[in-house]
Amino acid sequence: MTNNINIFVLWANGRHKEAEILSDIKERFEILQTYEIFWNSKYFTRNLSRFYGKKLPNAFRKKKLCGTGAFLVICVNDPKPHIQDHKNLNLTAAKHCYRQMLGGNYLHASDTKQEAEENLLLLTGLAPSDLPQTPHFQALQPIVLHQDLIGTPAWESETQLLSFMAKIPQIKFRAPNVIESQDITQTARLLNARKKLFSLNRERYLIKVNHKNCEFLLKEAA
């Protein structure tokens, strides 16, 4: 049974060390599933900006560093997490080890449970409960996905958007078209929403759904 889901992302320019890193991850953690993801080069920079948010000062520089080819997502369970200040120190140690092995920042790892859940949702559209609950022998055979971040460049349908929101505990959808959150900036990033220009109401945002800009109110939760 899973205790602590975590996400590693091995970018294209780091995949020359893929076998070594996967072998070490398998020794430290339980690999539940791997994905090989292909992003559209047209949206690669936009995907990076949305994925990292304010943690990433320059998406163009990051794109050049990590490469635009297929990257590997490794979903793991840590059966014995060492949590301090909401961070799993086992993941921190592994991340530093792999970056040293790679000779640069060619690998991403989730720092907290919330970040891992957000990473997984943005990259695949899945919640932790959608992953296999125990490691299995096929986990090292990646599932291939040709897709950008969920909701980039736009949401396919309102159903897809609402399903995505339902998997984020910090977001509450209040009809008609009101979204409540404790962190508006983060919510706007996750939902690929942008502020409505020339609006006197600062809570008005636009979210593109099926080629149409839909207006929502993003309000701070009470």
Secondary structure per residue as TSV (DSSP state, phi and psi in degrees):
chain	resnum	aa	ss	phi	psi
A	1	M	-	360.0	136.1
A	2	T	-	-73.1	144.2
A	3	N	S	-115.8	-39.3
A	4	N	-	-149.1	100.8
A	5	I	E	-79.4	135.1
A	6	N	E	-138.4	156.8
A	7	I	E	-125.0	130.7
A	8	F	E	-111.4	140.6
A	9	V	E	-123.8	116.7
A	10	L	E	-101.6	106.2
A	11	W	-	-69.3	162.8
A	12	A	G	-52.9	-42.9
A	13	N	G	-74.2	-2.7
A	14	G	G	-108.9	2.1
A	15	R	G	-77.3	-5.9
A	16	H	G	-66.9	-17.3
A	17	K	G	-107.3	16.6
A	18	E	H	-56.9	-47.3
A	19	A	H	-62.0	-43.6
A	20	E	H	-65.4	-42.8
A	21	I	H	-68.4	-42.9
A	22	L	H	-62.3	-38.5
A	23	S	H	-62.8	-42.1
A	24	D	H	-70.8	-40.4
A	25	I	H	-58.9	-40.8
A	26	K	H	-63.4	-30.9
A	27	E	H	-74.8	-33.7
A	28	R	H	-88.7	-34.5
A	29	F	S	-134.1	179.0
A	30	E	E	-103.8	116.4
A	31	I	E	-81.4	119.6
A	32	L	E	-93.2	-39.1
A	33	Q	E	-165.4	148.3
A	34	T	E	-124.4	150.3
A	35	Y	E	-131.7	138.8
A	36	E	E	-106.6	115.9
A	37	I	E	-113.9	133.2
A	38	F	E	-111.0	116.4
A	39	W	-	-93.9	147.4
A	40	N	-	-65.4	127.2
A	41	S	G	-59.0	-27.7
A	42	K	G	-63.4	-32.1
A	43	Y	G	-111.5	10.9
A	44	F	H	-60.4	-46.5
A	45	T	H	-63.6	-42.5
A	46	R	H	-62.9	-41.3
A	47	N	H	-60.5	-45.7
A	48	L	H	-61.4	-44.0
A	49	S	H	-61.2	-42.2
A	50	R	H	-72.9	-36.2
A	51	F	H	-65.4	-47.5
A	52	Y	H	-88.8	-26.6
A	53	G	G	65.2	-141.9
A	54	K	G	-70.3	-9.1
A	55	K	G	-69.9	-18.6
A	56	L	-	-109.9	106.3
A	57	P	S	-75.1	-26.9
A	58	N	-	-143.5	99.8
A	59	A	H	-69.7	-32.1
A	60	F	H	-65.0	-42.2
A	61	R	H	-66.7	-39.6
A	62	K	H	-64.5	-39.5
A	63	K	H	-62.4	-42.1
A	64	K	H	-64.2	-38.5
A	65	L	H	-68.4	-49.7
A	66	C	H	-85.0	-19.1
A	67	G	-	85.4	157.7
A	68	T	S	-107.6	9.5
A	69	G	S	-79.4	-176.1
A	70	A	-	-61.9	138.8
A	71	F	E	-121.2	163.2
A	72	L	E	-108.8	132.5
A	73	V	E	-111.9	123.6
A	74	I	E	-114.7	117.3
A	75	C	E	-98.4	121.5
A	76	V	E	-127.5	158.9
A	77	N	E	-112.5	134.6
A	78	D	-	-103.9	105.0
A	79	P	S	-68.5	-19.8
A	80	K	S	-132.5	66.5
A	81	P	-	-65.9	146.8
A	82	H	-	-112.7	93.7
A	83	I	E	-94.0	130.3
A	84	Q	E	-144.9	124.6
A	85	D	T	53.3	43.7
A	86	H	T	70.8	-2.0
A	87	K	E	-102.3	143.1
A	88	N	E	-88.4	108.0
A	89	L	H	-66.6	-23.3
A	90	N	H	-63.9	-40.3
A	91	L	H	-68.2	-40.6
A	92	T	H	-60.3	-45.2
A	93	A	H	-62.8	-43.7
A	94	A	H	-64.2	-42.4
A	95	K	H	-59.5	-46.6
A	96	H	H	-63.0	-40.1
A	97	C	H	-60.5	-46.5
A	98	Y	H	-71.0	-35.0
A	99	R	H	-68.2	-34.7
A	100	Q	H	-66.0	-42.0
A	101	M	H	-60.1	-38.3
A	102	L	H	-82.9	-19.6
A	103	G	T	76.3	22.8
A	104	G	S	171.7	179.9
A	105	N	S	-87.6	67.0
A	106	Y	-	-103.4	12.0
A	107	L	E	-139.9	137.0
A	108	H	E	-110.4	144.6
A	109	A	E	-140.7	139.2
A	110	S	-	-68.2	137.1
A	111	D	-	-89.8	-30.6
A	112	T	B	-132.8	167.2
A	113	K	H	-60.2	-43.8
A	114	Q	H	-63.1	-42.9
A	115	E	H	-64.6	-40.5
A	116	A	H	-60.9	-43.8
A	117	E	H	-64.4	-40.0
A	118	E	H	-68.4	-42.4
A	119	N	H	-58.0	-49.7
A	120	L	H	-60.9	-42.4
A	121	L	H	-67.0	-45.1
A	122	L	H	-65.3	-41.3
A	123	L	H	-76.3	-35.3
A	124	T	H	-126.5	-18.7
A	125	G	S	83.9	6.7
A	126	L	-	-102.8	152.4
A	127	A	-	-97.5	160.5
A	128	P	G	-52.5	-35.0
A	129	S	G	-67.5	-16.5
A	130	D	G	-81.6	-15.2
A	131	L	S	-79.4	158.9
A	132	P	-	-56.2	140.5
A	133	Q	S	-88.7	-7.4
A	134	T	S	-139.0	151.7
A	135	P	-	-63.7	148.7
A	136	H	-	-143.8	161.3
A	137	F	T	-67.8	-18.0
A	138	Q	T	-89.6	-0.8
A	139	A	T	-62.0	-30.1
A	140	L	T	-80.1	-8.1
A	141	Q	S	-90.3	105.0
A	142	P	-	-68.8	145.8
A	143	I	E	-82.5	125.9
A	144	V	E	-89.4	128.1
A	145	L	E	-125.6	121.8
A	146	H	E	-100.6	85.8
A	147	Q	-	-160.3	152.1
A	148	D	-	-84.8	-176.0
A	149	L	S	-55.2	144.1
A	150	I	T	-57.3	125.0
A	151	G	T	92.8	2.6
A	152	T	S	-113.1	130.6
A	153	P	S	-78.1	-12.8
A	154	A	-	-153.5	162.8
A	155	W	B	-77.6	138.2
A	156	E	S	-67.6	-34.0
A	157	S	-	-160.1	165.5
A	158	E	H	-65.0	-33.9
A	159	T	H	-61.3	-42.8
A	160	Q	H	-63.1	-43.1
A	161	L	H	-63.4	-46.3
A	162	L	H	-66.4	-37.0
A	163	S	H	-64.1	-39.5
A	164	F	H	-63.1	-48.1
A	165	M	H	-61.9	-35.7
A	166	A	H	-64.6	-19.3
A	167	K	T	-92.4	3.1
A	168	I	-	-113.6	106.9
A	169	P	T	-59.9	-28.4
A	170	Q	T	-77.7	-7.2
A	171	I	E	-113.6	134.2
A	172	K	E	-124.7	127.7
A	173	F	E	-94.6	122.3
A	174	R	E	-117.0	107.7
A	175	A	T	-64.3	149.0
A	176	P	T	-90.0	119.7
A	177	N	T	57.2	39.7
A	178	V	E	-117.0	128.3
A	179	I	E	-118.8	125.5
A	180	E	E	-107.6	139.4
A	181	S	E	-155.9	155.1
A	182	Q	S	-86.2	-10.4
A	183	D	-	-138.9	94.8
A	184	I	H	-64.1	-41.7
A	185	T	H	-61.9	-46.4
A	186	Q	H	-64.7	-41.6
A	187	T	H	-63.6	-41.7
A	188	A	H	-60.2	-39.6
A	189	R	H	-66.4	-46.9
A	190	L	H	-63.0	-36.7
A	191	L	T	-92.1	2.2
A	192	N	T	55.9	44.9
A	193	A	E	-102.0	149.4
A	194	R	E	-130.4	149.5
A	195	K	E	-63.6	142.3
A	196	K	-	-76.3	123.1
A	197	L	T	-71.3	149.5
A	198	F	T	60.4	29.1
A	199	S	-	-105.1	135.7
A	200	L	S	-74.2	-19.2
A	201	N	-	-95.7	111.2
A	202	R	T	-71.1	-8.2
A	203	E	T	-87.9	-3.2
A	204	R	E	-84.3	125.6
A	205	Y	E	-129.7	156.4
A	206	L	E	-113.5	134.4
A	207	I	E	-126.0	124.9
A	208	K	E	-80.4	119.8
A	209	V	E	-127.3	117.7
A	210	N	T	51.7	51.2
A	211	H	T	70.1	11.1
A	212	K	E	-126.2	135.1
A	213	N	E	-79.3	115.2
A	214	C	E	-103.7	136.8
A	215	E	E	-92.9	133.4
A	216	F	E	-132.0	154.1
A	217	L	E	-99.6	121.7
A	218	L	E	-101.6	109.0
A	219	K	E	-115.5	148.3
A	220	E	E	-71.1	133.8
A	221	A	-	-64.6	143.1
A	222	A	-	-70.4	360.0
